[in-house]
Amino acid sequence: MNPSLSSLEAQLDLLLERYRSLRGENATLRGKVTELEACKRALQTKIDITAARLETLKASLPVD
């Protein structure tokens, strides 16, 4: 086989390997983003509930 063709084939193999690796990493990261967004929504809900409770407590305090 022609040396330049062999070199090109090796480079293409490396490129494809990197592509597959990055594609897998991207899928993993997308899954983590989805999990973190769900966690963020849950935490925001807790914050909203706590803020509402604090407002209720504040409203029930006697005015000096």
C-alpha positions as CSV (number, residue, x, y, z in Angstrom):
1,M,0.0,0.0,0.0
2,N,1.1,3.5,-0.7
3,P,2.8,5.2,2.3
4,S,0.7,8.3,2.1
5,L,-2.5,6.3,1.7
6,S,-1.5,4.3,4.8
7,S,-0.8,7.5,6.7
8,L,-4.2,8.9,5.6
9,E,-5.9,5.7,6.7
10,A,-4.2,5.8,10.1
11,Q,-5.3,9.4,10.5
12,L,-8.9,8.6,9.5
13,D,-8.9,5.7,12.1
14,L,-7.7,8.0,14.8
15,L,-10.3,10.6,13.8
16,L,-13.1,8.1,13.9
17,E,-11.9,6.8,17.3
18,R,-11.9,10.3,18.7
19,Y,-15.3,11.0,17.2
20,R,-16.8,7.9,18.9
21,S,-15.2,8.7,22.2
22,L,-16.4,12.3,22.1
23,R,-19.9,11.1,21.1
24,G,-20.1,8.8,24.1
25,E,-18.8,11.5,26.4
26,N,-21.4,13.9,25.0
27,A,-24.2,11.4,25.7
28,T,-23.0,11.0,29.2
29,L,-22.8,14.7,29.8
30,R,-26.3,15.2,28.4
31,G,-27.6,12.7,30.8
32,K,-25.9,14.5,33.7
33,V,-27.3,17.8,32.6
34,T,-30.8,16.3,32.6
35,E,-30.3,14.9,36.1
36,L,-28.9,18.3,37.3
37,E,-31.8,20.2,35.8
38,A,-34.3,17.9,37.6
39,C,-32.4,18.4,40.9
40,K,-32.4,22.2,40.3
41,R,-36.2,22.1,39.8
42,A,-36.7,20.1,43.0
43,L,-34.5,22.5,45.0
44,Q,-36.3,25.5,43.5
45,T,-39.6,24.0,44.6
46,K,-38.2,23.6,48.2
47,I,-37.0,27.1,48.2
48,D,-40.4,28.4,47.0
49,I,-42.2,26.4,49.7
50,T,-39.8,27.6,52.4
51,A,-40.1,31.3,51.2
52,A,-43.9,31.0,51.4
53,R,-43.7,29.6,54.9
54,L,-41.4,32.4,56.0
55,E,-43.8,35.0,54.6
56,T,-46.6,33.3,56.5
57,L,-44.6,33.4,59.7
58,K,-43.6,37.0,59.1
59,A,-47.2,38.0,58.6
60,S,-48.2,36.3,61.9
61,L,-45.6,38.3,63.9
62,P,-47.0,41.0,66.1
63,V,-46.3,44.5,64.9
64,D,-44.4,46.7,67.5
